[in-house]
Amino acid sequence: MKQHAAAIDRAALLSGIVFALLLSLGATASAGEWDWTPYLQFRLSYSDNILLGADGAEVEARKLSHVGDAEIDDVIWEALFGSRATYTVNDHWRVRMRYQYLAEFYTDEDDENTEHHDLNVANELNLSEAWLWRVGFDGAKQNYLPGAEYLLTDYWNYSPFTGLDWKIDDNDTLKGRFTYHWRDYEPLGDSPFHDYQGPETDLVWQHVWPAQSYWRTDLGINWINRDYDQDPLDEHGARKGGSDREDDRVHLRAALTHAWSEDTAGRLGYDFEINDSNGEFYQYDEHQISAVLLRNFHFWEGLQGKLYTHFRWRDYDHQVAQKVLDPKVPTLADDGVREDEQWYINAGLSRNFIERLNVALDYSFLTNSSNDYSSEYDENLVWMTLRWEW
């Protein structure tokens, strides 16, 4: 039954991709107008802990594989080529396309070298003045060069989607979207990264307050179901067997955006997420408070500054926290269940030196405190970006 269900899901997935492609090809075959913008970007960055990221995926890999708390610093070079295009068929139909190729090269840890391909195609059809329909797909390919290290594996990702925007009035808009994800990893030993598939729904209400200055409220709810091709894990991180891992994740978010003037804007947000799984290792509740501030400086024309920060705390329902990471003799934390607190700060400056040429300098600090030994980490990251559009 499981194989039949997977075959049906794959058939539905491929049908969605084929439909989006045929619709896009049909649009571009008609008489219309192209708007095409290629761009090139180079980035040089330094990280004092390249094995960790803000999403924490590598942290879970470290915990499950008992790698320990080693930190590796490195200088990373990135080159990105991209192109976005809009094909306007008529007043009611547009096709938006975007492709990006990203290559990452590590100075010392060259086994981490990576290339990414991303493709997005979206048809936008104005059904009326109030309704906009979108249908398309996202595709991605990640490849580690020359090979995968630290449990990192190559993958393909396919995500057909459809959505509706409803402009209720001049101040209110309701946006809905349905996406089906399918990720296909190339296995690497006992890596915790395995294939998954499943639907995602997203609903957002935006309200612009009628006032002299700009105020906007965003309220959203997101639901994701992921069916993994792997066994679920119990509270100790051991395989349970019996059935594949399946997660249901609900994400609620609220944000308030305000523009004090043409030069200053800010946003305050709150997020709540709950992950329910048949594996106790993955069950958690998470809260996040975030703030961002953007400012244009007049002492140097074109200079813009930004400051972003978030504080996140996550309580696991059952995952056992360990004082010392030892797969043979685990030592449990006093309070038993894992609890994490995370701070993230990003500050940056950017400026357009000539038309379509932008230079940016950023610094970020990430720290995650936990009663679980393997989940304690921090990272300092500095990077400079040069981006040119033509």
C-alpha positions in Angstrom: 0.0 0.0 0.0 2.8 2.3 0.8 4.4 1.8 -2.6 1.1 2.4 -4.4 0.5 5.6 -2.4 4.0 6.8 -3.2 3.4 6.1 -6.9 0.2 8.0 -6.9 1.9 11.0 -5.1 4.7 11.0 -7.7 2.2 10.9 -10.6 0.3 13.8 -9.1 3.6 15.7 -8.6 4.7 15.2 -12.1 1.3 16.1 -13.4 1.5 19.4 -11.6 4.9 20.2 -13.0 3.9 19.2 -16.6 0.8 21.4 -16.3 2.7 24.4 -15.2 5.3 23.9 -17.9 2.7 23.5 -20.7 0.9 26.6 -19.5 4.1 28.6 -19.4 5.2 27.3 -22.9 1.8 28.1 -24.3 2.1 31.6 -23.0 5.5 32.3 -24.4 4.5 30.9 -27.8 2.0 33.7 -28.1 2.7 37.3 -29.1 3.8 39.1 -26.0 6.5 41.3 -24.3 9.7 40.2 -22.5 11.3 41.9 -19.6 14.6 40.2 -18.8 17.2 41.0 -16.1 20.3 38.9 -15.6 22.5 39.5 -12.5 25.9 38.5 -11.2 26.9 38.3 -7.5 30.2 37.6 -5.7 30.5 37.1 -2.0 33.5 36.7 0.3 32.8 35.6 3.9 34.5 34.3 7.0 32.8 32.0 9.5 34.3 30.7 12.8 32.0 27.7 12.7 31.1 26.6 9.2 29.4 23.4 10.3 26.4 25.2 11.8 23.6 27.2 10.4 20.6 29.2 11.7 18.2 26.5 10.7 19.9 23.9 13.0 19.8 21.0 10.5 23.5 20.4 10.9 23.1 20.4 14.6 20.7 17.5 14.5 23.1 15.6 12.2 25.9 16.2 14.7 23.8 15.0 17.6 22.7 11.8 15.8 26.2 11.0 14.5 28.0 11.8 17.7 30.5 14.1 16.0 31.0 16.2 19.1 31.5 19.9 19.5 34.4 20.6 17.1 34.3 24.0 15.5 36.0 24.7 12.1 36.6 28.2 10.8 37.1 29.0 7.1 36.9 31.6 4.4 34.2 31.0 1.8 34.0 32.3 -1.8 30.6 32.4 -3.5 29.7 33.1 -7.1 26.1 33.5 -8.2 24.6 33.9 -11.6 20.9 34.5 -12.0 18.3 35.7 -14.3 14.7 36.8 -13.8 12.3 37.4 -16.6 8.6 38.4 -17.0 6.7 37.6 -20.1 3.5 39.6 -20.4 1.0 37.8 -22.7 -1.7 40.4 -22.2 -3.3 42.5 -19.5 -4.5 39.4 -17.7 -1.7 36.9 -18.0 2.0 37.1 -17.0 4.7 34.4 -16.7 7.5 35.0 -14.2 10.7 32.9 -14.4 13.8 32.9 -12.3 17.0 30.8 -12.5 20.0 30.9 -10.2 23.3 29.1 -10.1 25.3 29.3 -6.9 28.8 27.9 -6.4 30.5 27.9 -2.9 34.2 27.3 -2.5 35.9 26.8 0.9 39.5 27.8 1.3 40.5 25.0 3.7 37.6 22.6 3.9 37.2 22.1 0.1 35.2 18.9 0.6 32.4 21.2 1.6 32.4 22.9 -1.9 28.8 23.1 -3.1 26.8 24.0 -6.2 23.1 24.9 -6.2 20.6 25.2 -9.1 17.3 26.9 -8.5 14.5 27.3 -11.0 11.1 29.0 -10.5 8.3 29.3 -13.0 5.0 31.0 -12.1 2.0 31.9 -14.2 -0.1 34.8 -12.9 -3.6 35.2 -14.2 -5.8 38.1 -13.3 -9.3 36.5 -13.1 -10.8 39.8 -12.1 -9.8 43.1 -10.5 -10.0 41.3 -7.1 -8.7 37.8 -7.9 -5.2 36.8 -8.9 -4.4 33.1 -9.6 -0.9 31.7 -9.5 0.3 28.3 -10.7 3.9 27.1 -11.2 6.7 25.1 -9.7 10.0 25.4 -7.9 12.9 23.1 -8.6 16.3 22.8 -6.9 19.4 20.7 -7.3 22.3 20.7 -4.7 25.6 19.0 -5.4 28.6 18.7 -3.2 32.0 18.9 -5.0 33.9 16.7 -5.2 32.1 14.6 -2.5 29.9 14.9 0.6 31.5 15.3 4.0 30.0 15.7 7.5 26.8 13.9 6.4 26.0 16.3 3.7 24.4 14.8 0.6 23.2 15.8 -2.9 19.5 16.2 -3.5 16.8 17.1 -6.0 13.8 19.1 -4.9 10.5 19.5 -6.9 7.6 21.7 -5.6 4.6 22.4 -7.9 2.3 25.1 -6.4 -0.9 27.0 -6.9 -2.4 30.0 -5.1 -5.0 32.7 -5.0 -4.8 36.3 -4.0 -8.0 38.0 -3.1 -8.0 41.8 -2.8 -10.9 42.4 -0.5 -10.7 46.2 -0.6 -8.0 48.9 -0.8 -6.7 48.0 2.6 -7.1 44.2 2.9 -5.7 41.3 1.0 -6.0 37.6 1.6 -3.3 35.2 0.1 -3.6 31.4 -0.1 -1.1 28.9 -1.5 -0.8 25.1 -1.8 2.5 23.4 -2.5 3.5 19.8 -2.8 7.2 19.1 -1.9 9.2 16.1 -3.0 12.9 15.9 -2.0 15.1 13.1 -3.2 18.5 12.7 -1.4 21.4 10.6 -2.6 22.0 8.5 0.5 25.3 8.6 2.4 25.8 5.9 4.9 23.7 6.4 8.1 22.9 10.1 7.3 19.8 11.4 9.0 18.9 13.3 5.8 16.4 11.1 3.9 13.9 11.5 1.1 10.6 13.1 2.0 7.4 14.3 0.4 4.2 16.0 1.5 1.9 19.0 1.1 2.1 22.5 2.4 -0.6 25.1 2.8 -0.1 28.8 3.6 -2.7 31.5 4.3 -1.8 35.2 4.9 -4.0 38.2 5.6 -2.5 41.7 5.1 -4.1 44.9 6.3 -2.8 48.4 5.5 -4.0 50.9 8.0 -5.4 54.1 6.5 -3.1 56.7 8.1 -0.8 59.5 7.2 2.2 57.2 7.7 2.4 53.6 6.5 1.2 50.8 8.9 0.7 47.2 7.9 -0.4 44.1 9.7 0.3 40.6 8.6 -1.3 37.5 10.1 -0.4 34.0 8.7 -0.9 30.3 9.3 1.2 27.6 7.6 0.8 23.8 7.7 3.3 21.3 6.5 3.1 17.5 6.3 6.3 15.5 5.6 6.4 11.8 5.1 10.0 10.6 5.3 11.6 7.4 3.9 13.2 6.6 7.2 12.3 5.2 10.6 11.2 7.6 13.4 13.5 8.1 16.4 12.5 7.8 20.0 13.4 10.3 22.8 17.0 9.0 22.9 17.6 9.3 19.2 17.3 5.5 18.6 15.4 4.1 15.6 11.9 2.9 16.5 11.1 1.0 13.3 7.6 -0.2 12.4 6.6 2.8 10.3 8.1 5.7 8.4 8.6 9.0 10.2 5.8 11.5 9.6 5.7 15.1 10.8 2.9 17.6 11.0 4.1 21.2 11.5 1.8 24.2 12.2 3.3 27.7 12.1 1.4 30.9 13.2 2.9 34.3 12.6 2.0 37.9 13.1 4.0 41.0 12.1 3.5 44.8 12.3 5.3 46.9 9.7 5.7 50.7 10.0 7.4 53.3 7.8 8.1 56.5 9.8 9.3 58.2 6.7 10.8 57.5 3.2 14.1 56.8 5.0 13.2 54.8 8.0 11.1 51.6 8.3 10.8 48.8 10.8 9.0 45.5 11.5 8.2 43.6 14.7 7.1 40.0 14.5 6.0 37.0 16.6 6.1 33.4 15.4 4.8 30.2 17.1 5.5 26.7 15.7 4.5 23.3 16.8 5.9 20.0 15.3 4.0 16.8 15.9 5.7 13.6 14.9 5.5 9.9 15.4 9.1 10.1 16.5 9.5 11.6 20.0 12.9 13.0 19.1 11.3 15.6 16.8 8.3 16.9 18.8 8.7 20.5 20.0 7.0 23.9 20.6 8.8 27.0 19.4 8.4 30.7 20.0 10.2 33.6 18.2 10.2 37.3 18.6 12.0 39.3 15.8 12.6 42.9 14.9 14.1 44.6 11.8 15.1 48.2 11.2 16.0 49.8 7.8 17.5 53.3 7.5 18.7 55.4 4.6 21.6 57.7 5.5 21.8 61.1 3.9 25.4 61.8 4.8 26.4 59.5 1.9 23.8 59.3 -0.8 22.5 55.8 -1.5 23.9 54.3 1.8 21.4 52.1 3.6 21.7 50.4 6.9 19.8 47.4 8.4 19.6 45.8 11.8 17.8 42.5 12.4 17.5 40.4 15.6 15.5 37.5 16.8 15.1 35.6 20.1 13.9 32.1 19.8 13.1 29.5 22.4 12.2 25.9 21.7 10.9 23.3 24.2 11.1 19.6 23.1 8.3 17.4 24.4 10.3 14.2 24.9 13.9 14.5 23.5 16.3 13.6 26.2 19.0 16.1 27.0 22.6 14.9 27.7 25.2 16.7 29.8 28.0 14.9 28.0 27.8 13.4 24.5 28.8 9.8 24.8 27.0 7.3 22.7 28.1 4.4 25.0 27.4 6.0 28.4 24.9 8.9 28.0 24.7 11.3 31.0 21.3 12.9 31.3 20.8 16.6 32.1 19.2 17.4 35.5 15.9 18.6 34.0 15.7 15.7 31.5 14.0 17.2 28.4 16.0 19.3 25.9 15.3 23.1 26.0 17.0 25.6 23.6 17.3 29.4 23.6 18.7 31.2 20.5 19.8 34.8 19.8 20.6 36.0 16.3 21.8 39.5 15.3 22.6 40.8 11.8 23.8 44.3 11.0 24.7 45.5 7.6 25.4 48.4 5.3 24.8 48.6 1.5 25.2 51.2 -1.2 24.6 51.5 -5.0 27.9 53.0 -6.3 26.7 53.2 -9.9 23.4 52.3 -11.5 22.7 48.6 -10.9 26.0 47.9 -9.0 25.5 47.3 -5.2 28.1 46.6 -2.5 27.1 45.4 0.9 29.0 44.6 4.1 27.3 42.4 6.8 28.1 40.9 10.2 26.0 38.3 12.1 26.2 36.6 15.4 24.3 33.4 16.3 24.3 31.7 19.6 22.3 28.7 20.8 22.2 27.8 24.5 20.8 24.4 25.6 20.8 22.0 28.4 21.8 19.4 25.8 25.6 19.2 25.2 25.5 18.6 21.5 23.1 21.5 20.9 25.3 24.3 22.4 26.9 26.4 19.6 27.6 29.9 18.3 28.9 31.4 15.1 30.4 34.8 14.0 30.0 35.5 10.3 31.3 38.5 8.3 30.7 38.8 4.6 31.0 41.3 1.7 28.8 41.1 -1.3 29.1 42.6 -4.8 26.0 42.5 -7.0 25.6 43.7 -10.5 22.4 43.7 -12.6 22.2 44.6 -16.2 
